[in-house]
């Protein structure tokens, strides 16, 4: 299926948000994801289904000041 991840077209086999995170090798901590302008808590990633054309935003925490 085709998704938009951080404004880039991505082809994925992931059926849910956790599978997408695994596919993209995201770190276990310090990452948040939103789908179609809705923040999805990490606890819901495995049960949150992805649909064709969904817009995913990945936010990575950064240290510093």
C-alpha positions as CSV (number, residue, x, y, z in Angstrom):
1,X,0.0,0.0,0.0
2,X,1.1,3.6,-0.5
3,X,1.4,6.0,2.4
4,X,2.8,9.5,2.8
5,X,5.4,9.5,5.6
6,X,6.8,12.9,6.6
7,X,5.7,14.3,3.2
8,X,7.4,11.5,1.2
9,X,5.6,8.7,-0.7
10,X,6.3,5.3,0.8
11,X,5.4,1.8,-0.4
12,X,4.8,-0.5,2.5
13,X,3.5,-4.0,3.4
14,X,2.7,-2.9,7.0
15,X,-0.9,-3.4,8.0
16,X,-0.7,-1.4,11.2
17,X,1.4,1.4,12.8
18,X,3.7,-1.0,14.8
19,X,4.6,-2.9,11.7
20,X,5.4,0.4,9.9
21,X,7.6,1.4,12.8
22,X,9.4,-1.9,12.7
23,X,9.8,-1.6,8.9
24,X,11.3,1.8,9.2
25,X,13.6,0.7,12.1
26,X,12.3,3.4,14.4
27,X,13.9,3.5,17.9
28,X,11.9,2.0,20.8
29,X,11.8,5.3,22.6
30,X,11.7,9.0,21.8
31,X,9.4,8.7,18.8
32,X,5.8,9.7,18.3
33,X,3.5,9.1,15.3
34,X,0.4,10.8,14.0
35,X,-1.9,9.5,11.3
36,X,-4.1,11.9,9.4
37,X,-3.4,14.6,11.9
38,X,-4.3,12.4,14.9
39,X,-1.6,11.5,17.5
40,X,-1.6,7.7,18.1
41,X,-0.4,6.6,21.6
42,X,2.4,4.0,21.3
43,X,0.2,1.5,23.2
44,X,-2.3,1.6,20.2
45,X,0.3,1.2,17.4
46,X,-0.2,-2.6,17.1
47,X,-4.0,-2.3,16.8
48,X,-4.0,0.9,14.7
49,X,-4.7,-0.2,11.1
50,X,-3.1,1.7,8.2
51,X,-5.2,2.5,5.1
52,X,-4.2,3.3,1.5
53,X,-3.2,7.0,1.2
54,X,-2.8,7.6,5.0
55,X,-0.6,10.5,6.0
56,X,1.9,9.6,8.7
57,X,4.0,12.0,10.6
58,X,6.9,10.7,12.6
59,X,8.4,13.0,15.3
60,X,11.7,12.2,16.9
61,X,12.7,13.7,20.3
62,X,15.9,15.7,20.3
63,X,18.1,16.6,23.2
64,X,19.6,20.0,23.6
65,X,18.7,23.5,24.1
